[in-house]
Structures are given as structure tokens and as C-alpha cells.
């Protein structure tokens, strides 16, 4: 899960996680950091298909 640090924090699985830094963390660790207010989830945008349909 991709998260962005709100506060400086460190722990097992997220050593030296600085404020403003983004990382991909295990879902369980990311959810704990979000619940404690140390990080926020970064939502990824999905790309739309750019292929055009041709008429016959």
C-alpha cells in the first residue's frame, strides 16, 4: 500500500520514515500508521483505455 508520512517515525518495516516521504509498505503496517495518524494513504489513479474503436 502506498502511503505518505505525516510525521517523522521509525519502526520495524518502516525505518527512518521522514515527513513528506512516500513509500510502498505492507498493508498491515500501512494501516497501523494511518490509524495512529503517522501516515496517509496515497490513492493511485487508474488510466483509461486510449484505444479507439473503428467502424466497419
Secondary structure, DSSP 4 states (H G I P E B T S, - for coil): -EEEESS-B--TTSTTB-TT-EEE--HHHHHHHHHTTSEEE-PPPPPPP-PPPPP-
